[in-house]
């Protein structure tokens, strides 16, 4: 069989550090396993020309949320041998799941591989925004020492109201990590947690519109679906408390690009952070890059070295089972037997 991996270019860093498994140079650390089993492995960084050239002979396609190959209906049609699509990470919204289901292609992702990493990143960025960390850091780099300028927008997180949109695995771990900061945590999700879960996590449910009005900080952790695509548009951003902050480590399309630029430019929002964009990688002229008071990063929250090991292990398990004709781990399955079996990922690309 032919396994094609579309991974980010690692360059010198990946060559020097074999723990950077998600780079094409290191191919998730799985080349020996795949080739020793008699299969072919092709690791690509070009998501357009090279992938399109390889698709006709591809049996298994592996991609990531960090350097996503957008697996459209047209690309699926161009891959007549394709039987399995794997996401090395969490989030398969870059794949046309409806088209995959119609073709009987199995789609799976490594559920849980990034939850700790993303929750930690979200809390880090909440603190970076509220404490206004970056201007003080830039003063050090620039050889300056202006205390007043560094603290003019700096606040304590303690006593603030934090809203979590999406109380799944990552949202819940974010809530746990916020406990030590003495904040009030509200959450919104399409499925309300049980009373016991709310008590254990120390969070309270609020309808989305109420949450927007009350929160000083909102952190987004829901998947990209038809319901969440553009969820934070112009009206919802305007409904937020003036001077509030947003952290988005979920998906870039959940927040309307231009509406956010306007809300940040007008000063209605005090800051925006996160690491997800649309498209990815974000072009040099993406308008979020030049917004005032942002603390954005490239899409790295879910790809610490530990997370890379976890999603490498998951892909290894999926491939081992697939080569042996065995069923994949049920927790990993997104599309199976011609059906989307994970309702959280009902997003059909391009619709």
C-alpha positions as CSV (number, residue, x, y, z in Angstrom):
1,X,0.0,0.0,0.0
2,X,1.0,3.6,-0.5
3,X,0.8,5.9,2.5
4,X,1.1,9.7,1.8
5,X,1.7,12.1,4.7
6,X,1.3,15.9,4.2
7,X,3.3,17.4,7.0
8,X,4.8,20.8,7.8
9,X,8.4,21.5,6.7
10,X,10.7,21.2,9.6
11,X,14.0,22.4,8.1
12,X,17.1,22.4,10.1
13,X,15.2,22.2,13.4
14,X,13.6,18.9,12.5
15,X,16.9,17.4,11.3
16,X,18.6,18.3,14.5
17,X,15.7,17.2,16.8
18,X,14.1,13.9,15.9
19,X,11.4,14.6,18.5
20,X,9.8,17.0,16.1
21,X,7.8,14.1,14.8
22,X,5.2,16.2,13.0
23,X,7.6,17.5,10.4
24,X,7.9,15.9,7.0
25,X,11.6,15.2,7.6
26,X,10.7,12.9,10.5
27,X,7.4,11.5,9.1
28,X,5.9,11.0,12.5
29,X,8.7,8.6,13.3
30,X,6.8,5.9,11.4
31,X,8.9,5.4,8.3
32,X,10.7,2.3,9.6
33,X,7.4,0.7,10.7
34,X,5.7,1.4,7.4
35,X,8.5,0.3,5.1
36,X,9.5,-2.8,7.1
37,X,5.9,-4.0,6.7
38,X,6.4,-3.7,2.9
39,X,4.5,-0.5,2.3
40,X,5.5,2.7,0.6
41,X,5.7,6.0,2.5
42,X,5.8,9.4,0.8
43,X,6.1,12.5,3.1
44,X,5.2,15.8,1.5
45,X,5.2,19.5,2.4
46,X,3.6,20.8,-0.7
47,X,-0.2,20.6,-0.1
48,X,-1.2,21.5,-3.7
49,X,1.0,20.3,-6.6
50,X,2.8,17.4,-4.9
51,X,-0.3,16.1,-3.2
52,X,-2.4,16.3,-6.4
53,X,0.4,14.4,-8.2
54,X,0.4,11.6,-5.6
55,X,-3.3,11.2,-5.0
56,X,-4.1,8.7,-7.8
57,X,-2.0,6.0,-6.2
58,X,-2.7,6.8,-2.6
59,X,-4.3,4.2,-0.3
60,X,-3.8,6.1,3.0
61,X,-3.6,9.9,3.4
62,X,-2.3,11.4,6.7
63,X,-2.6,15.1,7.2
64,X,-2.6,17.5,10.2
65,X,-4.6,20.5,11.5
66,X,-1.3,22.5,11.7
67,X,-0.5,22.2,8.0
68,X,-3.8,21.1,6.7
69,X,-4.2,19.5,3.2
70,X,-7.7,20.5,2.3
71,X,-9.2,17.2,1.2
72,X,-12.0,18.4,-1.0
73,X,-14.6,16.4,-2.9
74,X,-12.5,16.9,-6.1
75,X,-9.4,15.5,-4.4
76,X,-11.3,12.5,-3.1
77,X,-12.5,11.9,-6.6
78,X,-9.0,12.0,-7.9
79,X,-7.9,9.3,-5.4
80,X,-9.7,6.1,-6.6
81,X,-7.6,3.8,-4.3
82,X,-8.0,5.9,-1.2
83,X,-9.4,3.9,1.7
84,X,-8.3,5.7,4.9
85,X,-7.7,9.4,5.9
86,X,-6.0,10.1,9.2
87,X,-5.6,13.4,11.0
88,X,-2.5,13.5,13.1
89,X,-4.0,15.6,15.8
90,X,-7.6,16.7,16.5
91,X,-10.1,18.3,14.1
92,X,-11.0,16.9,10.7
93,X,-12.9,19.9,9.4
94,X,-10.3,20.3,6.6
95,X,-11.8,17.1,5.1
96,X,-15.0,16.8,3.1
97,X,-16.6,14.2,5.4
98,X,-19.7,13.8,3.3
99,X,-17.7,13.0,0.2
100,X,-15.6,10.5,2.2
101,X,-18.7,8.8,3.6
102,X,-20.2,8.5,0.1
103,X,-17.0,6.8,-1.1
104,X,-16.9,4.5,2.0
105,X,-13.5,6.0,3.1
106,X,-12.8,5.7,6.8
107,X,-11.7,9.0,8.5
108,X,-10.1,9.0,11.9
109,X,-8.3,11.4,14.1
110,X,-6.2,11.0,17.3
111,X,-8.8,12.1,19.8
112,X,-7.3,13.4,23.1
113,X,-3.7,13.8,21.8
114,X,-3.7,17.5,22.2
115,X,-6.0,18.3,25.1
116,X,-3.4,19.1,27.7
117,X,-1.3,21.1,25.3
118,X,-4.1,23.2,24.0
119,X,-5.6,23.9,27.5
120,X,-2.2,25.1,28.7
121,X,-1.7,27.3,25.7
122,X,-5.1,28.9,26.2
123,X,-4.4,29.8,29.8
124,X,-1.0,31.1,28.8
125,X,-2.6,33.4,26.2
126,X,-5.3,34.5,28.6
127,X,-2.6,35.7,31.0
128,X,-0.6,37.3,28.1
129,X,-3.6,39.4,27.2
130,X,-4.9,40.4,30.6
131,X,-1.4,41.1,32.0
132,X,-0.4,42.7,28.6
133,X,2.8,40.8,28.6
134,X,4.1,41.5,25.1
135,X,4.7,45.2,25.4
136,X,6.9,44.7,28.5
137,X,8.8,41.9,26.7
138,X,9.3,44.1,23.6
139,X,10.8,46.8,25.9
140,X,13.5,44.3,27.0
141,X,14.3,43.4,23.4
142,X,14.3,47.0,22.3
143,X,16.6,48.2,25.2
144,X,13.9,50.3,26.9
145,X,12.7,50.7,30.5
146,X,9.3,52.5,30.6
147,X,7.2,51.2,33.5
148,X,4.2,53.4,32.9
149,X,4.0,52.4,29.2
150,X,4.3,48.7,30.2
151,X,1.5,48.6,32.7
152,X,-1.0,51.0,31.2
153,X,-3.2,48.1,30.0
154,X,-2.2,45.5,32.6
155,X,-4.7,43.9,34.9
156,X,-5.0,41.1,37.4
157,X,-6.9,38.0,36.2
158,X,-8.2,37.4,39.7
159,X,-11.8,38.4,40.1
160,X,-12.6,38.4,36.4
161,X,-15.4,36.4,34.7
162,X,-14.1,33.9,32.2
163,X,-16.4,32.2,29.6
164,X,-15.6,28.9,28.0
165,X,-17.4,28.3,24.7
166,X,-17.2,24.5,24.2
167,X,-17.0,22.4,27.3
168,X,-15.5,19.3,25.8
169,X,-12.2,17.7,26.7
170,X,-10.1,20.8,26.1
171,X,-12.7,23.2,27.6
172,X,-12.9,21.2,30.8
173,X,-9.2,21.0,31.2
174,X,-9.0,24.7,30.7
175,X,-11.5,25.2,33.5
176,X,-9.5,23.0,35.8
177,X,-6.4,25.0,35.1
178,X,-8.2,28.3,35.8
179,X,-9.3,27.2,39.3
180,X,-6.1,28.6,40.9
181,X,-6.7,32.1,39.6
182,X,-9.8,32.8,41.7
183,X,-12.0,33.6,38.7
184,X,-15.7,33.0,38.1
185,X,-16.0,30.5,35.1
186,X,-19.1,30.3,33.0
187,X,-19.5,28.0,30.1
188,X,-21.7,27.5,27.0
189,X,-22.1,24.3,25.0
190,X,-24.7,22.7,22.8
191,X,-24.9,19.9,25.4
192,X,-25.1,21.0,29.0
193,X,-22.9,19.1,31.5
194,X,-24.4,17.3,34.5
195,X,-24.7,19.0,37.8
196,X,-21.9,16.8,39.2
197,X,-19.6,17.7,36.3
198,X,-20.3,21.4,36.7
199,X,-19.6,21.2,40.5
200,X,-16.4,19.2,40.0
201,X,-15.1,21.7,37.4
202,X,-16.3,24.7,39.3
203,X,-18.2,26.2,36.3
204,X,-21.7,27.3,35.7
205,X,-23.8,27.1,32.5
206,X,-25.0,30.3,30.8
207,X,-26.8,30.8,27.5
208,X,-24.4,32.2,24.9
209,X,-25.8,35.7,24.7
210,X,-25.8,36.0,28.5
211,X,-22.2,34.7,28.6
212,X,-21.1,37.3,26.0
213,X,-22.6,40.1,28.1
214,X,-21.1,39.0,31.4
215,X,-17.6,37.8,30.6
216,X,-14.3,39.7,30.7
217,X,-12.5,36.9,28.9
218,X,-13.9,34.3,26.5
219,X,-11.9,31.2,25.4
220,X,-13.2,29.2,22.5
221,X,-12.9,25.4,22.5
222,X,-15.7,24.1,20.2
223,X,-15.2,22.2,17.0
224,X,-15.8,23.8,13.6
225,X,-19.3,22.7,12.4
226,X,-22.0,24.3,10.3
227,X,-23.4,25.7,13.6
228,X,-20.1,27.2,14.8
229,X,-18.8,28.5,11.4
230,X,-18.8,32.3,11.9
231,X,-20.3,31.9,15.4
232,X,-18.5,35.1,16.5
233,X,-19.7,37.4,13.8
234,X,-20.2,41.2,13.9
235,X,-23.3,41.1,16.1
236,X,-21.9,38.7,18.7
237,X,-18.6,40.6,19.0
238,X,-20.6,43.8,19.5
239,X,-22.6,42.1,22.2
240,X,-19.5,41.4,24.2
241,X,-18.5,43.5,27.2
242,X,-16.4,46.5,26.1
243,X,-12.8,45.9,26.9
244,X,-13.2,42.1,26.9
245,X,-10.6,39.6,25.5
246,X,-11.0,36.6,23.3
247,X,-8.7,33.5,23.1
248,X,-9.4,31.1,20.2
249,X,-7.5,27.9,20.0
250,X,-10.3,26.0,18.3
251,X,-10.6,27.0,14.6
252,X,-10.1,30.3,12.8
253,X,-13.4,30.3,10.9
254,X,-15.4,30.3,14.2
255,X,-14.5,34.0,14.4
256,X,-15.4,36.3,11.4
257,X,-12.1,37.7,10.1
258,X,-13.2,41.2,9.1
259,X,-15.6,41.6,12.0
260,X,-12.8,40.9,14.5
261,X,-10.5,43.4,12.7
262,X,-13.2,46.1,13.2
263,X,-13.9,45.2,16.8
264,X,-10.2,45.4,17.6
265,X,-9.6,48.5,15.6
266,X,-12.4,50.4,17.3
267,X,-11.2,49.4,20.8
268,X,-14.4,47.5,21.6
269,X,-12.2,44.4,22.3
270,X,-9.1,44.9,24.4
271,X,-7.2,41.9,23.0
272,X,-7.3,38.8,20.9
273,X,-5.1,35.7,21.1
274,X,-5.1,32.1,19.9
275,X,-3.3,30.2,17.3
276,X,-5.8,29.2,14.6
277,X,-6.3,31.0,11.3
278,X,-8.2,30.6,8.0
279,X,-6.6,29.6,5.7
280,X,-3.6,27.9,7.2
281,X,-0.8,28.8,6.9
282,X,-2.0,32.4,7.2
283,X,-0.7,34.6,4.3
284,X,1.7,37.4,5.2
285,X,-1.1,40.0,4.5
286,X,-3.7,38.3,6.7
287,X,-5.4,41.2,8.5
288,X,-5.1,39.6,11.9
289,X,-1.4,40.0,11.8
290,X,-1.6,43.8,12.0
291,X,-4.4,44.1,14.6
292,X,-3.6,46.2,17.7
293,X,-3.2,44.4,21.0
294,X,-3.2,40.8,19.8
295,X,-1.0,37.9,21.0
296,X,-1.5,35.5,18.2
297,X,0.8,32.6,17.5
298,X,1.1,30.2,14.5
299,X,-0.9,27.0,15.0
300,X,1.3,25.4,17.7
301,X,-0.9,24.9,20.7
302,X,-1.6,21.2,20.1
303,X,1.8,20.3,18.8
304,X,4.2,20.3,21.8
305,X,6.8,17.6,21.7
306,X,4.7,15.5,24.0
307,X,1.6,16.0,21.9
308,X,3.5,15.0,18.8
309,X,4.5,11.8,20.5
310,X,0.9,11.2,21.4
311,X,-0.5,11.7,17.9
312,X,2.4,9.7,16.4
313,X,1.5,6.8,18.7
314,X,-2.1,7.1,17.6
315,X,-1.3,7.1,13.9
316,X,0.9,4.1,14.5
317,X,-2.0,2.3,16.1
318,X,-4.4,3.2,13.3
319,X,-1.9,2.0,10.6
320,X,-1.1,-1.2,12.4
321,X,-4.7,-2.1,12.7
322,X,-5.5,-1.0,9.1
323,X,-2.6,-3.1,7.6
324,X,-3.8,-6.1,9.6
325,X,-7.4,-5.7,8.5
326,X,-8.6,-4.8,12.0
327,X,-11.1,-2.2,13.1
328,X,-9.7,1.2,14.2
329,X,-10.1,2.3,17.8
330,X,-13.8,3.5,18.1
331,X,-12.7,6.7,19.9
332,X,-10.7,7.8,16.8
333,X,-13.4,7.2,14.2
334,X,-15.1,10.2,12.5
335,X,-16.4,8.5,9.3
336,X,-17.0,4.8,9.3
337,X,-19.1,2.5,7.2
338,X,-20.3,5.2,5.0
339,X,-21.6,7.4,7.9
340,X,-20.3,10.3,10.0
341,X,-20.2,8.6,13.3
342,X,-19.0,11.5,15.4
343,X,-21.7,14.2,15.5
344,X,-19.3,16.8,16.8
345,X,-17.6,16.7,13.4
346,X,-20.6,16.9,11.0
347,X,-18.9,19.7,9.1
348,X,-18.8,19.0,5.3
349,X,-16.0,21.0,3.7
350,X,-17.2,23.5,1.2
351,X,-20.8,23.7,2.4
